[in-house]
Every structure is written in structure tokens, then in C-alpha cells.
């Protein structure tokens, strides 16, 4: 009589363990794969947005400097007798060209007949018919805008654009200023950006015509169709059988769109390798575990149970307690417990190091606000001072130098807090410089309670708010802008500062989004306002307040409330 063989307890247990381990590994694999995929896609998205942001920043800096030149010409033109002595003004224009290497030529035209009155280039064709040119026609009929032409290629791949502006002369005459500018400077900055294999960038105008494309001599009709669908923001899309991350942003003044395309096909290859490697490792681990469990099942059952308990503590993040694992069993199990303890010690050391580095980084980020000044603001200010000196406007130049000196004197001070009177004086010096730069495009006023002057406040807490009001609220405003800075004592316990502008304003949804960004340490948008908010929270242990009030087409007010020391 044959005895029916039944699986041994070792085989049964090993099979059970095999199944458990398989499910565990599959769960880990699915979770890890999902996390890995999301993290990789997020990295591509961040890279794309950062590239787009950098290009937009370079463009805005470039265009702002050119607009600044036209504003300087407008401010000085009345001091020249152009009709009787145009050569002096031509010399003046020539000096501007020499001070601005990106400017090739500057010329001034009569608005009624298109006649050239003065030019930095002495070989200019004074008899050329400009009346039908787009740059001339649009600038002549609209005094509120700068007219930008589509880039055109000169000899040697030197791309240029024409910038024209309606100019008022002696309150009664209307002229057109034209600047021929090297756009190649901006294009070279684009070329230095790393878009990865298959990545590229394109600039498209408001009518979806190609202004510039890094894909030389290639058709980008598919890219244009994608841009029409996205309008603004970023999204994943299919392009020539490739998966692309597309970011679209609008360039000020020209209403062109910068479109960045990053090839995300590499993600698929990385994911494929990740799957193969993970499955291979998992299969090997599973096979090895099955053999081990089958051989030494009874000896390791109890130690594994103990180790499982400790691992659950790790899963619940209780490893910060650093409870030592003490397991009696085979030498292998004891060695495993020892290695586990060592690993936990290193994990804790690493976590402590990360926390320490984050604290140092946060302090550095907060201190950066005190030490930062916009280099383009400094360069433009120095250029303006040089021009004023050369044109014998020594009094104005002296005022700008004094204001700039006072500005840097405050910035260079190492301490964190200053008197309110010093902070107000710093803002006045900053506004004085900005008024020299932007002419009469905006004015400002102060409403400061005398009782607040003796108290202290955080250093450089108001100037970034004023800068934000100029840049985001008033910079492109058609009519004259106004900034109001006020301060008073609230309930004998708090200092309140208000910075208001009559700019474009914001919707409540935009305000909520901005406040959420300020309060979220993981987001990097809005660096200036965010640094102020974080400094307030850190220095006053959360007992300070920063809020935004705004109405569309009325203006924006940023309110800061901090305890009196």
C-alpha cells in the first residue's frame, strides 16, 4: 500500500513565505515605480519651467534696458534745438549708442512726413520713405506703446529688431524714435540653455508667426498647434512621435510667447530599465528567500517575528527613537540585527545633518534679502549717472550718486533690525533712483505716524514691497502711477506698514494662490515677498502678519503687521 506523500511543513511554510514575500515585493515595486515616475516627471516639469522662467527673465532685462534708453531720450530731448542744429542731437544719440553695445543705431523722425531729423549713424538715408513702415505707423499713432519689429537677420547671423516710440518735443511737436537693436544678445543667452536631447525653444508672435526657433531650417507647424492649445502654462504633449513637456509663457511689451519643449522620452527608457532591474532583483531576492526559509524555517521563525516588529516601527517612523534591535538566533540573524542597528544610526546621522543643513540654508536664504540688489537696476543707474555727467547735468547726477550711496550704506549694514526712520529713508532713496530711471511715469507719497519713527523693524522689509509695486503694478501702466507708503501703531502693540499702488490689481483667486505660495516652504515662486514673510514668521515666532488686498483696475495694497519690541 502506497502512502500518499504530503508536502512537508517546511515546504508549506516556505511556500507561504514565498507568497507573502512576492506580494510584499510587488507592493513595494508598484509604490516605488509610481513614486519614481511622478518624481521624474516632476523633475522634467520643474526643469522646463525653470528654463522658461530664465529665458523670460533675460528677455525682460534686455527689453527693460532698451525701454529705459527711450525714456532717457524723451526726458532730454527738450534741451536740444533739433530743427536748427540737428548735429548736436545726432552726437547725443551717438553717445548713447557707444554706452549701450546692444544698440546699433538710433534715429529720430518727423511724425507728419517721416523725415529723418537726427541719427547716430551718419550714413543714414535722410531721404528714405518711412511713412508706410509698420514700426513708424504704429508708433506715430499710439504714444503709450513701444513698437517691436520681428527679428531680421543681418550678415553673419546677427539678428536685430527695431524698437520705435512716439516722442513729444517741446509739448507741441511729435516725433518717432527708432532704435535698431542687436537681438542676437538675447538669442545667444537662449543658446546657452540646456534643453537636453531633442529639446528646443521657439518664440511665436501674437499671430502665431515664428519669431525665432532653435530648430534651424525646420518646420514647426506642430509646435504652433500645441501652443494654440496650451495658451499659457505647461503640459505634456505628443510631438513627432515623441513625448514632450511644453511650457508656454508670454513676453511683456511684444506679446510674443516663449515656448520651451523638453523631450521626456528619456523617462520611458529610464522607467523601462527601472522595471527590468527591479524585477530582476526582486526575483533573485524571492528565490533566495525561498531556499533560506525552506532550510532553516524553524530556527529563524522566532527571530524574524522579532525583526518584523522592529521593521514595523521603522515603517511608522519610530526609528528616531533609535531602539536597539536585540535578537537571539543564528549568527546570520544576529549579524542582520547588528547591520540594521548600524543602518538606523547612519539614517539618524543623515537626518540630523539634513536638518542642520536646512537650518543653515534657511538662514542664508533669509539673509540673502538683506544683501541682494538687482544688478540690472545697478547697471542702468550707473549708465544714467554717466550720461548725466557727460551731458553736464551734474546736479542730477550728484543726487543719483548720493541716493545710490545711501542705498548701499543701508544694505551693507550687518544687523537684522533698524529704526523705522532708517527704513523709511532707505525707501525714499530707492524711490528717488527709480524716479530718475522711469521719469514721471509714477509718483509717490508717505503717510508716516511720527510715533512709529523711534521703534525698530526688520531691515529691508519695505523696499522689496515698493519694488514689487513698481515692477508688477505700475511698470506697464498707461496712465500715471502712484505708490503710497504708510505706517501707524495698532492697539499700542503692533506696527502696521502699508504699501499701496494704483496698478492693475489682482483677482481674489490670484491673491489666495500667492499667499499659499508664501506659506509653503516647498514652493519657490515669489522669492522677494516670500523672504519677507519667512523673516517675519521666524523673528516674531509667528506673531506677525502679512496680507494682500487688491481690486482689479484699482490697485493692490500689501499690509505688514509686526509686534513692537
Buried (B, 14 or more C-beta within 10 A) or exposed (E): EEEEEEEEEBBEBBBEBBEEBBEEBEEEBEEEBEEBBEEBBEEBBEBBBBBBBBBBEBBBBBBBBBBBBBBBBBBBBEEBEBEEEBEBBBEBBBBBBEBBEBBBBBBBBBBEEBBBBBBBBEEBEEEEEBBEBEBBBBBBEEEEBBBBBBBEEBEEEEBBBBBBBBBBBEEEBEBBBBBBBBBBEBBEBBEEBEBBEBBBBBBBBEEEEBBBBBEEEEEBEEBBEBBEEBEEEBEEBEBEEEBBBBBBBEBBBBEBBBBBBBBBEBBEEEBEEBEEEBEEEBEEEBEEBBEBBBEBBEEBEEBBEBBEEBBEBEEEEEBEEEEEBEBEBEEEBBEBBBEBBEEBEEBBEEEEEEEEEEEEEEEEBBBEBBEBBEEBBBEBBEBBBEBBBBBEBEEBBEBBBEBBEBBEEBBEEEEBBBBBBBBBBBBBBBBBBBBBBBEEBBEBEEEBEEEBBEBBBBBBBBBBBBBBBBBBBBBBBEEEBBBBBBBBBEEEEBBBBBBBBBBBBBEEEEBEBBBEBBEEEEEEEBEBBBBBBBBBBBBBEEEBBBEBBBEEEEBBBBBBBBEBE
